[in-house]
Amino acid sequence: MTENETDRLNPEPGFTTEPFAGQEPPRPQSKLGIASFIIGLVSIIGFIICIIIATSSIMNYIDGNGKTIQNIEEISSNIPLLAAGLLMLVCVGLSFVGLILGIVGACMKNTRKAFSIIGIVLNSLLTVGFIGLFIFGIIMQTAAG
């Protein structure tokens, strides 16, 4: 190598990426934690989009007084509403997978845990929130019927 190439690769004289004697090398981020974080973001954004689609689809079946039209055949043939409901379930399933990846990433040795913890929080918000809303809906249905 010429002197110019060495200067270009090592901008500061004496600069090395090696740790000092007695110092631990920097720990890498957990790859599973990063995956959990990304899955958490995607599933939450997807879930919000599904709620918007479902809400805009169901608004066609509500009259001016706030009462729903009881035509089950017409509502069940609403493709955007059915697709939004199915995608909500996919987002919750994806969030559950992200939660498992985050827990495994947090248990790995010699890796940083930041993305794993953030992934656990994001994925558990959606998973626990969906389960809570599901239980709330069942309670409200039994109370009304």
N, C-alpha and C positions, 0 to 999 in steps of 0.2 A: 504494500500500500504506500502511496505517496503521502507526503506530509499534509497536503490539502484534504485528501480523503479522510485522514485521521482527524483533522480539525473539524471537518464537517460532521463526522459521526460522534465525536466527543467535543461538544461545544465549549465546555469549561475544562481547563487543565486540572487533572486530579479527580475529576468527577467519575464516580463509578456507581453502578446500580447494586453492587454487592453490599450486604449489611456490614456494619462495623463488627469487630471481634467481640464476641459475647452477646451480640444483639440478635434477636430472632428475625428471620426473614418475614416480610409482610405476608399475612394470611390472605388467600384469595377468597372472593365471594363464593358462596355456595351456588352452584349452577341450578340446583333444585329450588333454591330460594328465589333466584331470579325468575325461573319458570313459574313459580307460584305467584309471584308479584304480577307478572304479565297476564297470567290466567285470571287473576283477581280483577285487574283493570278491565280486561276484555269482557268478562262475565258481568260485571256491574254495569258497564256501558251498554252491553247487549240487553240486559234486563230492563234498563231504563228505556231503551228504544222500544222494546216489546210492550212496556206499559203504555207508552205514547200511542203506539199503533192500536193496541186493544181499546184504549179509551176513545180514540177517534173513530174506531169501527163501531163501538157500541152506542155512540151518540146518535146514530141514525135510528135507533130503536127506543129512544126516550121522547115522549111527547112534551108539550109545553108546560104541563103541570108537574113534570118530574117523574111521571109514572112510566114504567117500561111496557112496551108492547109485548103481549104474551104469545106471539107467534113463534113457536119453537122451531118449526121447520125453516122459517125464514132466517132466524138467527143461526141455526146450525149449518146453513149453507153459506154463511159469510166466511169466505176463504181467508181474508186478512186477519179476522179474529181467531180463527182456528190456528193459523200459522203463528200468530203472536203467542198464543197459549202453549203451543208446542215448543217454540223457541225459548220461552220462559223456563220450561222444564229442562231444556238442553243447557241453558245458562246455569241453572242451579246444579245440575249434574257436573258441569265443567268446574263450577266453584267448589264442589265437594272434592273433585280430583285435585284442584289447586290447594285445598286445605290439607290434604294428605301429603302432597309434595312439600308444602311449607313445614309441616311437622317433621318429616324425614330430613329436610334440609337443616332444620334447627338442631336436630340431634347429631348431625355429622361433626366429627372432630376436625380440628385444624382448619376451619373455615369461618369466615365472618357470618354473623347471624342476622344482619340488618334486613336484607331483602326477605329472608325467611319469616321474620317476625311481622313485617309489613304484609307479606302474602297471607300469613295466618289471619291477621286482623281483617283484611279485605275479604277474603274468602269466607271467613266465619260470619261476617256481617250479613252477607247474602244468604248463606245456608241457614243460619239460625233465624234470620228475619223471615225467610220463606216458610220455614217450619212453624214459626210463631203465627204468621198470617193464615196458614193452613189450619192450625188448631183453632184460631179465632173464628174462622169461617165455619168450621164444624160446630162450634159452640153457638154461634149466632143462628145457624140453620136449625139446631135442635131447640133453641129457645123460641124461634118463630113458628116452628111446626109442632 
